[in-house]
């Protein structure tokens, strides 16, 4: 089944329903969106590409982004969405490695795409070549379950990005699990794309478009708390995917109110318990959680709004600090060393053009996530850290996240990241990089906080105060860069 069949179904059952929104305006209903997609798919097919051809999108969020990606699938091709915040060298690598035949790009990305050296055809979204591609509409292409749908390039924090091959089967599994384990479906509403559509927010088009939720893009095309609050008031039953850093910015925005917000699904990084409690205090029980990675997108474990509400009311910080229970379409377990292993229909087919990395990641039929975690008796998984981030000091294992959770409780700490530094006596010692809100944060106050909450050997031996933490294109803190600073 071709995932784009969901769009065709919407056009038949609710042709006049809102499909695409820009800012506070409806710009397409389901019938007109399907017609645009079928015509653009026709133009792509007329270029003579074989089924399965990769077509890249290097663009900021827009309603045309949704049209482009569904046209790619409608025509029987595979999409390669690339984050616009990637370094030009990373962008060049993704375009070359994916062997993309054509690149859709927004105007602001034109220079970067041209400078990539890619031999692919370049088409500016909204430009003359784009408009000429809207040709005679074609019928929806057939797709086998294991045909490539989305080539998802990992963030590349430990080397070259790898292209996780997401199939139509994977996408349908993600949608199914979303309904069962993250947010049960409800008619109407919209998905507000405040996070990049090349990443988590775009992946959640799978379940939301399938049930007829409009796809809404802020006028700015990005994340601005004031604009987001306005859109919460304009649209009904708003669903939004957000990284924890985005949630924190929303909560800290003056006068923030939930309006018609239905749920924020958070993931893509650790949500500290203190931050989640603050978010609930401002916006109520409107949060659901997912844990996944590009190799099993949005789909390893999760928690519904109801589960988070129950845990909060019971004062159960262990559940609030966990990443939930295994999602319906996967099996999840931990290896002897604590590494989280996953198998099921959401797990990627493999890495594009990388058999060695595929064999390593999918050893013995299980996806080896590289994350270290622990299940409790109730089936809730708590992530300790990435295996590569584990600190071994004096023979004892120290998980940075445990230390970060404690330091984050200080009201004057804006952000914190804990890493290990080489130590001649202990092997490694704990170092905390801290972004301060005010001068109440000192070595002494942080040390006292740690000594009151965790074992003495886990407390940082050194605190380094910085203006900001280095992050990659997806907002994840680059611990590798922090360790390099220490060396």
C-alpha positions as CSV (number, residue, x, y, z in Angstrom):
1,X,0.0,0.0,0.0
2,X,1.2,3.5,-0.9
3,X,1.1,5.8,2.1
4,X,-0.2,8.6,-0.1
5,X,-3.5,6.6,-0.4
6,X,-4.5,8.3,2.9
7,X,-4.6,11.6,1.0
8,X,-6.7,10.2,-1.7
9,X,-9.1,8.7,0.9
10,X,-9.4,12.1,2.6
11,X,-10.2,13.8,-0.8
12,X,-13.0,11.3,-1.3
13,X,-14.6,11.3,2.2
14,X,-14.2,15.0,3.1
15,X,-13.3,16.9,-0.1
16,X,-14.1,20.3,1.4
17,X,-12.4,19.8,4.8
18,X,-9.3,21.9,5.7
19,X,-6.1,20.1,4.5
20,X,-3.4,22.8,4.5
21,X,-3.1,25.9,6.6
22,X,-0.6,28.8,6.6
23,X,-0.7,31.0,9.6
24,X,-4.4,31.6,10.4
25,X,-5.6,30.9,6.8
26,X,-6.8,27.7,5.1
27,X,-5.0,27.4,1.8
28,X,-6.2,24.1,0.5
29,X,-9.0,21.6,1.2
30,X,-8.5,17.8,0.7
31,X,-9.8,17.8,-2.8
32,X,-7.5,20.6,-4.0
33,X,-4.5,19.2,-2.1
34,X,-4.9,15.8,-3.7
35,X,-5.3,17.5,-7.2
36,X,-2.1,19.5,-6.7
37,X,-0.2,16.4,-5.5
38,X,-1.5,14.3,-8.5
39,X,-0.4,17.0,-11.0
40,X,3.0,17.5,-9.4
41,X,3.4,13.7,-9.4
42,X,2.6,13.7,-13.1
43,X,5.3,16.3,-13.8
44,X,7.8,14.2,-11.9
45,X,6.8,11.1,-13.8
46,X,7.2,12.9,-17.1
47,X,10.9,13.4,-16.3
48,X,11.3,9.7,-16.8
49,X,12.5,8.6,-13.4
50,X,12.3,5.0,-12.5
51,X,10.2,3.8,-9.5
52,X,12.1,4.2,-6.3
53,X,14.1,7.2,-7.5
54,X,15.3,9.5,-4.6
55,X,14.0,13.0,-4.7
56,X,15.4,15.4,-2.0
57,X,13.7,18.3,-0.2
58,X,15.9,21.0,1.2
59,X,13.4,23.6,2.4
60,X,12.0,25.4,5.4
61,X,8.6,24.4,6.6
62,X,5.8,25.4,4.2
63,X,2.5,24.0,2.9
64,X,4.3,23.3,-0.4
65,X,6.6,21.0,1.6
66,X,3.6,18.7,2.3
67,X,2.5,18.9,-1.4
68,X,6.0,18.0,-2.5
69,X,6.6,15.1,-0.3
70,X,3.2,13.5,-1.0
71,X,3.7,14.1,-4.7
72,X,7.0,12.2,-4.5
73,X,5.2,9.2,-2.8
74,X,2.2,9.5,-5.1
75,X,4.5,9.1,-8.1
76,X,6.2,6.0,-6.6
77,X,9.4,7.7,-5.6
78,X,11.3,8.0,-2.3
79,X,11.7,11.3,-0.4
80,X,15.0,12.5,1.1
81,X,14.1,15.3,3.4
82,X,17.2,17.1,4.5
83,X,17.4,19.5,7.5
84,X,18.1,23.0,6.3
85,X,20.4,23.7,9.4
86,X,22.9,21.1,8.3
87,X,26.4,22.4,7.5
88,X,26.9,22.8,3.7
89,X,29.4,19.9,3.7
90,X,26.8,17.7,5.4
91,X,24.2,18.8,2.9
92,X,26.5,18.0,0.0
93,X,27.2,14.5,1.5
94,X,23.5,13.7,1.9
95,X,22.6,14.7,-1.7
96,X,25.5,12.8,-3.1
97,X,25.2,9.7,-1.0
98,X,21.4,9.4,-1.6
99,X,22.0,9.7,-5.3
100,X,19.1,12.1,-5.5
101,X,17.9,12.8,-9.1
102,X,16.1,16.0,-8.2
103,X,16.2,18.5,-5.3
104,X,13.2,20.6,-4.3
105,X,14.6,23.6,-2.4
106,X,13.2,26.8,-0.9
107,X,14.6,30.1,-2.2
108,X,16.7,30.7,0.9
109,X,18.5,27.4,0.4
110,X,19.3,28.0,-3.3
111,X,22.9,29.0,-2.8
112,X,23.7,26.1,-0.4
113,X,22.1,23.6,-2.8
114,X,24.0,25.0,-5.8
115,X,27.3,25.0,-3.8
116,X,26.8,21.3,-2.9
117,X,28.1,20.2,-6.3
118,X,25.2,17.8,-6.7
119,X,24.4,16.8,-10.3
120,X,20.7,16.5,-9.4
121,X,18.1,18.7,-11.1
122,X,17.5,21.8,-8.9
123,X,13.9,23.1,-8.6
124,X,13.0,26.1,-6.4
125,X,9.7,25.6,-4.6
126,X,7.3,28.2,-5.9
127,X,9.6,29.2,-8.8
128,X,9.0,28.9,-12.6
129,X,10.4,25.4,-12.9
130,X,8.2,24.3,-9.9
131,X,5.1,25.7,-11.6
132,X,5.9,24.0,-14.9
133,X,6.0,20.6,-13.1
134,X,2.3,20.7,-12.4
135,X,1.3,18.5,-15.4
136,X,-1.5,16.1,-16.2
137,X,-2.5,14.3,-13.0
138,X,-1.6,10.7,-12.7
139,X,-3.1,7.8,-10.8
140,X,-1.7,6.8,-7.4
141,X,1.3,4.6,-7.9
142,X,1.3,1.1,-6.4
143,X,3.9,0.5,-3.7
144,X,5.0,-2.7,-2.0
145,X,5.3,-2.7,1.8
146,X,9.1,-2.8,1.7
147,X,9.5,-0.2,-0.9
148,X,11.6,2.8,0.2
149,X,9.4,5.8,1.3
150,X,11.7,8.1,3.3
151,X,15.5,8.1,3.4
152,X,16.1,9.6,6.9
153,X,19.7,10.8,7.4
154,X,20.8,10.6,11.0
155,X,22.2,13.6,12.7
156,X,25.8,12.4,12.4
157,X,27.0,13.3,15.9
158,X,29.6,10.5,15.6
159,X,30.7,10.8,12.0
160,X,29.1,10.8,8.6
161,X,25.2,10.8,8.6
162,X,23.8,7.5,7.7
163,X,20.6,7.1,5.6
164,X,18.0,5.0,7.5
165,X,15.7,3.4,4.9
166,X,12.1,3.9,6.1
167,X,9.6,1.8,4.1
168,X,5.8,2.1,3.6
169,X,5.5,-0.8,6.0
170,X,7.5,1.1,8.6
171,X,5.4,4.3,8.2
172,X,2.1,2.4,8.6
173,X,3.5,0.8,11.7
174,X,4.5,4.2,13.1
175,X,0.9,5.5,12.4
176,X,-0.7,2.5,14.0
177,X,1.4,2.7,17.1
178,X,0.8,6.4,17.4
179,X,-2.9,5.8,17.8
180,X,-2.4,2.9,20.3
181,X,0.4,4.3,22.4
182,X,0.9,8.0,22.0
183,X,-2.4,9.8,21.3
184,X,-5.6,8.0,20.5
185,X,-7.3,9.5,17.3
186,X,-9.9,12.1,17.5
187,X,-11.8,13.5,14.5
188,X,-10.9,17.0,13.2
189,X,-8.0,19.1,14.5
190,X,-4.6,19.8,13.0
191,X,-0.9,19.1,13.3
192,X,1.0,22.4,13.8
193,X,4.5,22.1,12.2
194,X,6.6,24.3,14.5
195,X,9.5,21.8,14.4
196,X,11.3,20.9,11.1
197,X,9.2,18.9,8.7
198,X,12.4,17.1,7.6
199,X,12.4,15.4,11.0
200,X,10.0,14.5,13.8
201,X,7.1,16.9,12.8
202,X,7.2,15.6,9.2
203,X,7.1,12.0,10.4
204,X,4.0,12.7,12.3
205,X,2.2,13.6,9.0
206,X,1.8,9.8,8.8
207,X,-0.8,9.3,11.5
208,X,-2.3,12.8,11.6
209,X,-3.0,13.2,7.9
210,X,-4.4,9.6,7.8
211,X,-7.2,10.6,10.2
212,X,-7.9,13.9,8.3
213,X,-6.0,16.4,10.5
214,X,-5.1,19.6,8.7
215,X,-1.4,20.3,8.3
216,X,-0.7,23.8,9.5
217,X,2.6,25.7,9.1
218,X,3.3,29.0,11.0
219,X,3.5,32.0,8.8
220,X,7.2,32.4,9.9
221,X,7.8,28.7,8.9
222,X,9.5,28.1,12.2
223,X,9.2,28.2,16.0
224,X,8.3,31.4,17.7
225,X,6.5,31.1,21.0
226,X,4.3,34.2,20.5
227,X,3.2,33.1,17.1
228,X,2.6,29.5,18.4
229,X,0.3,30.8,21.1
230,X,-1.7,32.8,18.6
231,X,-2.1,29.7,16.4
232,X,-3.3,27.7,19.4
233,X,-6.1,30.2,19.7
234,X,-6.9,30.2,15.9
235,X,-7.0,26.4,15.2
236,X,-9.0,23.7,16.9
237,X,-7.6,20.5,18.6
238,X,-4.0,21.4,18.0
239,X,-1.4,18.6,18.0
240,X,2.2,19.6,18.0
241,X,5.5,17.7,18.1
242,X,8.2,19.5,20.0
243,X,11.7,18.8,21.3
244,X,12.1,19.3,25.1
245,X,14.1,22.5,24.5
246,X,11.1,23.9,22.6
247,X,8.7,23.0,25.4
248,X,10.9,24.8,27.8
249,X,10.9,28.0,25.7
250,X,7.1,27.8,25.4
251,X,6.7,27.5,29.2
252,X,9.1,30.4,29.8
253,X,7.2,32.7,27.3
254,X,5.4,35.4,29.3
255,X,1.6,34.9,29.6
256,X,1.6,31.5,27.8
257,X,-1.9,30.0,27.7
258,X,-2.9,26.7,26.1
259,X,-5.9,28.0,24.0
260,X,-7.1,25.1,21.8
261,X,-3.9,23.1,22.3
262,X,-4.8,19.4,22.5
263,X,-1.5,17.7,23.0
264,X,2.3,18.4,22.7
265,X,4.1,15.2,21.8
266,X,7.6,15.6,23.1
267,X,10.7,13.6,22.1
268,X,14.1,13.8,20.5
269,X,16.0,14.3,23.7
270,X,15.7,14.1,27.5
271,X,12.8,15.9,29.2
272,X,13.9,16.5,32.8
273,X,11.3,15.8,35.4
274,X,11.5,19.4,36.8
275,X,10.9,20.8,33.3
276,X,7.9,18.5,32.7
277,X,6.3,19.5,36.0
278,X,6.8,23.2,35.1
279,X,5.2,22.5,31.7
280,X,2.2,20.8,33.3
281,X,1.9,23.7,35.7
282,X,1.6,26.1,32.8
283,X,-0.3,24.1,30.2
284,X,-2.0,21.3,32.0
285,X,-2.2,17.7,31.2
286,X,-1.5,18.2,27.5
287,X,1.6,16.2,27.1
288,X,2.5,12.8,25.6
289,X,5.9,11.3,25.1
290,X,7.7,9.2,22.6
291,X,11.1,7.6,22.4
292,X,12.4,6.6,19.0
293,X,15.3,7.3,16.7
294,X,15.7,7.6,12.9
295,X,16.2,3.8,12.6
296,X,12.8,3.2,14.3
297,X,11.2,6.6,13.8
298,X,9.1,7.9,16.7
299,X,8.5,4.3,17.7
300,X,10.2,2.5,20.5
301,X,8.4,3.4,23.7
302,X,5.9,6.1,24.7
303,X,3.4,7.5,27.2
304,X,-0.1,8.9,26.6
305,X,-1.5,12.0,28.2
306,X,-3.4,9.9,30.6
307,X,-0.3,8.0,31.8
308,X,1.6,11.2,32.4
309,X,-1.4,12.7,34.2
310,X,-1.8,9.7,36.5
311,X,2.0,9.7,37.3
312,X,2.0,13.4,38.1
313,X,-1.0,13.2,40.3
314,X,0.5,10.2,42.1
315,X,3.8,12.0,42.6
316,X,5.6,9.2,40.7
317,X,8.8,10.8,39.5
318,X,10.1,7.5,38.3
319,X,7.5,7.3,35.6
320,X,7.7,11.0,34.8
321,X,11.4,10.5,34.3
322,X,11.0,7.4,32.1
323,X,10.3,7.2,28.4
324,X,7.2,5.0,28.9
325,X,6.4,1.5,27.9
326,X,7.1,-0.5,24.7
327,X,4.9,0.6,21.8
328,X,2.5,-1.9,20.3
329,X,4.3,-2.7,17.1
330,X,7.7,-3.4,18.6
331,X,9.5,-5.7,21.1
332,X,11.9,-3.8,23.3
333,X,14.5,-5.3,25.7
334,X,17.9,-4.5,27.2
335,X,21.1,-6.5,26.6
336,X,23.4,-7.6,29.4
337,X,25.2,-4.3,29.2
338,X,22.0,-2.3,29.3
339,X,21.8,-1.4,25.6
340,X,18.2,-0.9,24.4
341,X,17.3,-3.4,21.6
342,X,14.3,-3.1,19.4
343,X,12.6,-5.2,16.7
344,X,9.3,-4.9,14.9
345,X,7.6,-3.4,11.9
346,X,8.8,0.2,12.6
347,X,12.4,-0.7,12.4
348,X,14.3,0.4,9.3
349,X,15.1,-1.9,6.4
350,X,18.8,-0.9,6.8
351,X,21.2,1.9,6.0
352,X,21.3,3.1,2.4
353,X,24.5,1.9,0.7
354,X,26.1,0.8,3.9
355,X,26.0,-2.9,4.5
356,X,28.7,-2.9,7.2
357,X,26.8,-0.3,9.3
358,X,23.5,-2.2,8.6
359,X,24.9,-5.5,9.9
360,X,26.2,-3.8,13.0
361,X,23.0,-2.0,13.8
362,X,20.6,-4.9,13.0
363,X,22.7,-7.7,14.6
364,X,20.7,-10.9,15.2
365,X,17.5,-9.3,14.0
366,X,17.5,-6.6,16.7
367,X,18.1,-2.8,16.3
368,X,21.0,-1.9,18.6
369,X,20.1,1.6,19.6
370,X,23.3,2.7,21.3
371,X,21.2,3.9,24.2
372,X,21.6,2.4,27.7
373,X,18.4,1.9,29.8
374,X,16.7,-0.1,32.4
375,X,13.1,-1.4,32.7
376,X,11.3,-1.4,36.1
377,X,8.9,-4.0,37.3
378,X,6.0,-2.2,35.6
379,X,7.6,-2.2,32.2
380,X,8.6,1.5,32.1
381,X,12.0,2.1,30.5
382,X,14.3,4.7,31.9
383,X,17.2,5.8,29.7
384,X,20.5,6.2,31.5
385,X,22.4,7.6,28.5
386,X,24.0,6.9,25.2
387,X,26.5,4.0,25.7
388,X,29.3,6.2,24.4
389,X,28.4,8.9,27.0
390,X,28.8,6.6,30.0
391,X,31.4,7.8,32.5
392,X,33.5,5.2,34.3
393,X,35.3,6.8,37.3
394,X,37.3,4.6,39.7
395,X,35.6,1.5,38.3
396,X,32.1,2.9,39.0
397,X,29.5,3.6,36.2
398,X,28.1,7.2,36.2
399,X,25.3,8.1,33.9
400,X,25.4,11.8,32.9
401,X,21.6,12.1,32.7
402,X,21.3,11.2,36.4
403,X,23.6,14.1,37.3
404,X,22.0,16.4,34.9
405,X,18.5,15.7,36.4
406,X,19.8,16.9,39.8
407,X,21.6,20.0,38.5
408,X,18.5,21.0,36.4
409,X,16.6,21.4,39.7
410,X,18.4,24.6,40.5
411,X,16.2,27.4,39.4
412,X,19.1,29.4,38.2
413,X,20.3,26.6,35.7
414,X,19.0,27.2,32.2
415,X,20.8,24.2,30.6
416,X,23.4,21.7,31.6
417,X,25.4,18.9,30.0
418,X,27.6,16.4,31.9
419,X,30.6,14.6,30.3
420,X,33.6,12.7,31.3
421,X,37.2,14.0,31.3
422,X,40.4,12.0,31.3
423,X,41.7,11.7,34.9
424,X,45.1,10.1,35.7
425,X,44.0,8.8,39.1
426,X,40.3,7.8,38.5
427,X,40.3,7.1,34.7
428,X,37.6,9.7,34.2
429,X,36.1,12.5,36.2
430,X,32.7,14.2,36.0
431,X,32.5,17.6,34.4
432,X,29.4,19.7,34.1
433,X,28.9,22.5,31.5
434,X,26.3,24.9,32.8
435,X,24.4,27.7,31.2
436,X,23.3,30.1,34.1
437,X,20.2,32.3,34.3
438,X,21.7,34.3,37.1
439,X,24.6,34.6,39.6
440,X,22.8,32.4,42.2
441,X,24.4,29.4,40.4
442,X,27.9,28.8,41.8
443,X,30.2,25.9,42.3
444,X,29.2,25.7,45.9
445,X,25.4,25.8,45.4
446,X,25.6,23.1,42.7
447,X,27.9,20.9,44.7
448,X,25.5,21.2,47.7
449,X,22.6,20.2,45.5
450,X,24.4,17.1,44.3
451,X,25.6,16.0,47.7
452,X,21.9,16.3,48.9
453,X,20.6,14.1,46.1
454,X,23.2,11.7,44.7
455,X,26.2,9.7,45.8
456,X,29.4,11.7,46.4
457,X,31.4,9.9,43.7
458,X,28.8,11.0,41.1
459,X,29.1,14.7,41.7
460,X,31.0,16.8,39.2
461,X,34.6,17.5,40.0
462,X,34.5,20.6,37.9
463,X,31.8,23.1,36.8
464,X,32.4,25.1,33.6
465,X,30.0,28.1,33.1
466,X,29.3,28.8,29.4
467,X,27.0,31.2,27.4
468,X,25.5,28.4,25.4
469,X,25.9,24.7,24.7
470,X,26.9,23.4,21.2
471,X,24.0,21.7,19.4
472,X,23.5,20.0,16.1
473,X,20.9,20.8,13.4
474,X,18.2,18.9,15.4
475,X,18.8,20.7,18.7
476,X,20.7,17.9,20.4
477,X,23.6,18.8,22.6
478,X,27.0,17.8,21.1
479,X,28.8,16.1,23.9
480,X,31.5,15.1,21.5
481,X,32.4,18.8,21.1
482,X,32.3,19.4,24.9
483,X,34.7,16.5,25.4
484,X,37.0,18.0,22.7
485,X,37.1,21.3,24.6
486,X,38.4,19.4,27.7
487,X,41.1,17.6,25.7
